[in-house]
Amino acid sequence: MGLHVSDADVAAFEKCLYLWQRMLDVSGVKLPKRRLPAAVEDEIRESMTNCSKCGSKAACTTWLATAEDETSPPKFCLNREIFVRLKAA
């Protein structure tokens, strides 16, 4: 029995990944292109999981459309604290 992934699943994943990356960019989080400590990698994975489970994607999309660079994520963002920590790291 093989894994079946629908076009809708792929589209939902791509939208989530786009929102996650935009939120990192707007928040001023710069992830280095090198191996990170395990704890930091765990937080990055946790933030991606949070985004995939988030029920505020419409609000996120709207917020990101007008957000200025170097702005902390909105209070509804499940990753707000993680992104603040990643930016400080």
C-alpha positions as CSV (number, residue, x, y, z in Angstrom):
1,M,0.0,0.0,0.0
2,G,1.6,3.2,-1.1
3,L,1.3,6.7,0.2
4,H,-1.2,8.8,-1.7
5,V,-0.8,12.6,-1.5
6,S,-3.5,14.6,-3.2
7,D,-3.0,17.9,-5.0
8,A,-5.0,19.6,-2.3
9,D,-2.6,18.2,0.4
10,V,0.4,19.5,-1.6
11,A,-1.2,22.9,-2.1
12,A,-2.0,23.1,1.7
13,F,1.6,22.2,2.6
14,E,3.0,24.7,0.1
15,K,0.7,27.5,1.5
16,C,1.8,26.6,5.0
17,L,5.5,26.6,4.1
18,Y,5.0,30.0,2.3
19,L,3.3,31.6,5.4
20,W,6.0,30.1,7.7
21,Q,8.8,31.5,5.6
22,R,7.1,34.9,5.2
23,M,6.6,35.1,9.0
24,L,10.3,34.3,9.5
25,D,11.3,37.0,7.0
26,V,9.0,39.7,8.4
27,S,10.0,38.8,11.9
28,G,13.7,39.3,11.0
29,V,14.7,35.7,11.7
30,K,17.7,34.8,9.6
31,L,18.4,31.0,9.6
32,P,22.0,30.3,8.8
33,K,22.8,27.8,6.0
34,R,24.9,25.6,8.3
35,R,24.2,22.9,10.8
36,L,22.5,24.3,13.9
37,P,22.5,23.0,17.5
38,A,19.9,20.2,18.0
39,A,17.8,22.4,20.3
40,V,17.5,25.1,17.6
41,E,16.6,22.5,14.9
42,D,14.0,21.1,17.3
43,E,12.4,24.6,17.6
44,I,12.4,25.1,13.9
45,R,10.6,21.7,13.4
46,E,8.2,22.6,16.2
47,S,7.4,25.9,14.5
48,M,6.7,24.2,11.2
49,T,4.4,21.7,12.9
50,N,2.6,24.6,14.7
51,C,2.1,26.3,11.4
52,S,0.6,23.2,9.8
53,K,-1.9,22.9,12.7
54,C,-2.8,26.5,12.9
55,G,-6.3,27.6,12.4
56,S,-5.4,31.2,11.7
57,K,-4.0,30.9,8.2
58,A,-6.5,33.5,6.8
59,A,-5.6,36.0,9.6
60,C,-1.9,35.2,9.0
61,T,-2.2,35.9,5.3
62,T,-4.0,39.2,6.0
63,W,-1.4,40.2,8.6
64,L,1.5,39.4,6.4
65,A,0.1,41.4,3.6
66,T,0.6,44.7,5.5
67,A,3.3,43.8,8.0
68,E,6.5,45.8,8.0
69,D,9.9,44.1,8.2
70,E,11.4,43.5,11.6
71,T,8.0,43.2,13.2
72,S,7.3,40.7,15.9
73,P,4.7,38.1,14.9
74,P,1.1,38.8,15.9
75,K,-0.3,37.5,19.2
76,F,-2.4,34.9,17.4
77,C,0.7,33.3,15.9
78,L,1.5,29.9,17.5
79,N,5.2,30.5,16.7
80,R,5.5,34.0,18.2
81,E,7.7,33.0,21.1
82,I,9.8,30.6,19.0
83,F,10.4,33.2,16.4
84,V,11.4,35.7,19.1
85,R,13.9,33.2,20.5
86,L,15.3,32.3,17.0
87,K,15.8,36.0,16.2
88,A,17.7,36.5,19.4
89,A,19.9,33.4,18.8
